[in-house]
Amino acid sequence: MNFDHMTNLWIYPWVIIPFLIFFARVCDVSLGTIRIIFISRGIKYLPPLVGFFEILIWLLAIGQIMQNLTNIYYYLFYAGGFATGNLVGIILDEKLSIGTVGIRIITKKDAAVLVEALRTSGFGVTCVDAKGASGCVNVIYTIIERIELQKVISMLEEHNPNAFYSIEDIKEAHEGIFPTKRTFLKRKSVVEIDSTRKAK
């Protein structure tokens, strides 16, 4: 069966083309979401490369739409691909765990054990005494690689399960203490201080 014969079958315009449009939209929107996340986290060199493939795939999808402007059926797959692409992009961001985050922990319970556990794991920790709405509290602040986030949350739930904590993206950080294990997309702006350097 040659290509010209396949295009004459009912399955081509009603199944193959719609799913190609849907898949192309999922890919280009996912890449667009990842590109924006890269930019927001200060990664300079990957967004242009991702953007190149994003727009290339988008042109393929919009080309099919422009050839079939009267077919509402294609519009539905186009819109569905866009919606799904956003979800896929967010999931990919969670799986890649790119970037740096700051964690602020506020607890009424003595935080000495938690602070020691964090420092033993190689995290830099700043701890201060403060006064909240219901009395004295301990405020703990640490900046970590996003890939280490779940590990820190697990330690928090183990030692201070009722503590309040918030997480925020850090676009850039200079100096600091981090575990030796780093992500493959480590930014140059985040500098690891190992034990050798601290000894100098």
C-alpha positions as CSV (number, residue, x, y, z in Angstrom):
1,M,0.0,0.0,0.0
2,N,1.6,3.3,-1.1
3,F,1.2,6.7,0.6
4,D,-1.2,8.1,-2.0
5,H,-3.5,5.2,-1.6
6,M,-3.5,5.5,2.2
7,T,-4.4,9.2,2.1
8,N,-7.6,8.3,0.2
9,L,-8.8,6.0,3.0
10,W,-11.3,7.4,5.5
11,I,-8.9,6.6,8.4
12,Y,-6.4,9.2,7.2
13,P,-8.4,12.4,7.6
14,W,-10.5,11.2,10.5
15,V,-8.0,9.3,12.7
16,I,-4.4,9.7,11.6
17,I,-4.3,13.5,10.9
18,P,-6.3,14.4,14.1
19,F,-4.0,12.4,16.3
20,L,-0.9,13.8,14.6
21,I,-2.2,17.3,15.3
22,F,-3.0,16.3,18.9
23,F,0.5,14.7,19.4
24,A,2.3,17.7,17.8
25,R,0.4,20.1,20.1
26,V,1.3,18.1,23.2
27,C,4.9,18.1,22.2
28,D,5.2,21.8,21.4
29,V,3.2,23.0,24.4
30,S,5.2,20.7,26.7
31,L,8.4,22.2,25.3
32,G,7.1,25.7,25.7
33,T,6.3,25.1,29.3
34,I,9.7,23.7,30.0
35,R,11.3,26.6,28.1
36,I,9.5,29.1,30.3
37,I,10.5,27.2,33.4
38,F,14.1,27.2,32.3
39,I,14.0,31.0,31.7
40,S,12.4,31.7,35.1
41,R,15.2,29.7,36.8
42,G,18.0,31.5,35.1
43,I,19.1,28.8,32.7
44,K,20.4,30.6,29.7
45,Y,21.5,28.2,27.0
46,L,18.8,25.5,26.9
47,P,15.7,27.8,26.2
48,P,16.8,28.8,22.6
49,L,17.3,25.1,21.7
50,V,14.0,24.1,23.2
51,G,12.3,27.0,21.5
52,F,13.7,26.0,18.1
53,F,12.0,22.5,18.3
54,E,8.9,24.0,19.9
55,I,8.2,26.3,17.0
56,L,9.1,23.7,14.4
57,I,6.6,21.3,15.8
58,W,4.0,24.0,16.1
59,L,4.4,24.9,12.4
60,L,3.7,21.3,11.5
61,A,0.5,21.3,13.6
62,I,-0.8,24.7,12.4
63,G,-0.1,23.7,8.8
64,Q,-2.6,20.9,9.0
65,I,-5.2,23.2,10.6
66,M,-4.7,25.8,7.8
67,Q,-5.3,23.2,5.2
68,N,-8.6,22.2,6.8
69,L,-10.1,25.4,8.2
70,T,-13.6,24.1,7.8
71,N,-13.1,20.9,9.8
72,I,-14.1,21.7,13.4
73,Y,-13.1,18.1,14.3
74,Y,-9.4,19.1,13.9
75,Y,-9.9,22.2,16.1
76,L,-11.0,19.9,19.0
77,F,-7.8,17.8,18.7
78,Y,-5.7,21.0,18.4
79,A,-7.2,22.4,21.6
80,G,-7.1,19.1,23.4
81,G,-3.4,18.8,22.6
82,F,-2.8,22.3,24.0
83,A,-4.5,21.4,27.3
84,T,-2.7,18.1,27.6
85,G,0.6,19.7,26.7
86,N,0.4,22.0,29.7
87,L,-0.2,19.1,32.0
88,V,2.7,17.1,30.5
89,G,5.0,20.1,30.8
90,I,4.3,20.5,34.5
91,I,4.8,16.7,35.1
92,L,8.1,16.8,33.2
93,D,9.2,19.8,35.3
94,E,8.5,17.8,38.5
95,K,10.4,14.8,37.2
96,L,13.4,16.8,36.0
97,S,13.7,18.6,39.4
98,I,15.7,21.5,37.8
99,G,16.8,24.5,39.8
100,T,17.2,25.7,43.4
101,V,14.5,26.3,46.0
102,G,14.5,27.9,49.4
103,I,12.6,26.3,52.3
104,R,11.4,28.3,55.3
105,I,10.4,26.2,58.3
106,I,8.6,27.6,61.4
107,T,8.1,25.3,64.4
108,K,7.2,25.6,68.0
109,K,9.0,22.4,68.8
110,D,12.7,22.5,69.6
111,A,14.4,22.3,66.2
112,A,17.8,21.2,67.3
113,V,17.4,17.6,66.1
114,L,16.0,18.7,62.7
115,V,18.8,21.2,62.3
116,E,21.5,18.7,63.1
117,A,19.9,16.1,60.7
118,L,19.9,18.7,57.9
119,R,23.5,19.7,58.6
120,T,24.6,16.1,58.8
121,S,23.1,15.5,55.3
122,G,25.2,18.4,54.0
123,F,22.6,21.2,53.8
124,G,23.4,24.7,54.9
125,V,21.0,25.8,57.6
126,T,20.2,29.1,59.2
127,C,18.2,29.0,62.4
128,V,16.9,31.9,64.4
129,D,14.6,32.4,67.4
130,A,11.4,34.4,66.6
131,K,8.0,35.2,68.1
132,G,4.9,34.2,66.3
133,A,1.2,34.9,66.9
134,S,1.0,32.1,69.5
135,G,4.4,32.4,71.1
136,C,8.0,31.7,70.6
137,V,9.0,29.7,67.5
138,N,12.2,28.6,65.7
139,V,12.6,29.7,62.1
140,I,14.8,27.5,59.9
141,Y,15.9,28.5,56.4
142,T,17.8,26.5,53.9
143,I,18.5,26.7,50.2
144,I,18.7,23.4,48.3
145,E,18.7,21.9,44.9
146,R,15.2,21.0,43.8
147,I,16.2,17.4,43.3
148,E,16.8,17.2,47.1
149,L,13.4,18.7,48.0
150,Q,11.6,15.4,48.8
151,K,14.5,14.3,51.0
152,V,14.3,17.5,53.1
153,I,10.5,17.2,53.4
154,S,10.8,13.6,54.6
155,M,13.3,14.7,57.2
156,L,11.0,17.5,58.3
157,E,8.0,15.1,58.6
158,E,10.1,12.7,60.6
159,H,11.5,15.2,63.2
160,N,8.9,18.0,63.2
161,P,5.7,16.7,61.5
162,N,3.5,19.7,62.7
163,A,5.9,22.4,61.5
164,F,4.7,25.0,59.0
165,Y,6.9,25.3,56.0
166,S,6.9,27.2,52.7
167,I,8.9,26.6,49.5
168,E,9.9,29.2,47.0
169,D,12.0,29.2,43.8
170,I,15.4,30.8,43.9
171,K,16.6,32.3,40.6
172,E,20.2,32.8,41.7
173,A,22.3,32.2,44.8
174,H,26.0,32.9,45.5
175,E,28.0,30.8,47.8
176,G,26.5,28.4,50.3
177,I,26.8,24.8,51.6
178,F,25.2,22.0,49.5
179,P,25.5,18.2,49.5
180,T,28.1,16.9,47.2
181,K,25.5,15.2,44.9
182,R,24.3,17.7,42.4
183,T,22.0,17.7,39.4
184,F,23.4,17.5,35.8
185,L,22.0,21.0,35.1
186,K,23.8,22.7,37.9
187,R,24.0,26.5,37.4
188,K,27.3,28.2,37.7
189,S,25.8,30.8,39.9
190,V,25.3,28.3,42.7
191,V,28.7,27.4,44.2
192,E,29.3,24.3,46.3
193,I,31.6,24.7,49.3
194,D,33.1,21.3,50.2
195,S,35.0,20.4,53.3
196,T,38.3,21.1,51.7
197,R,37.3,24.7,50.9
198,K,35.9,25.3,54.3
199,A,39.2,24.2,55.9
200,K,41.1,27.0,54.0
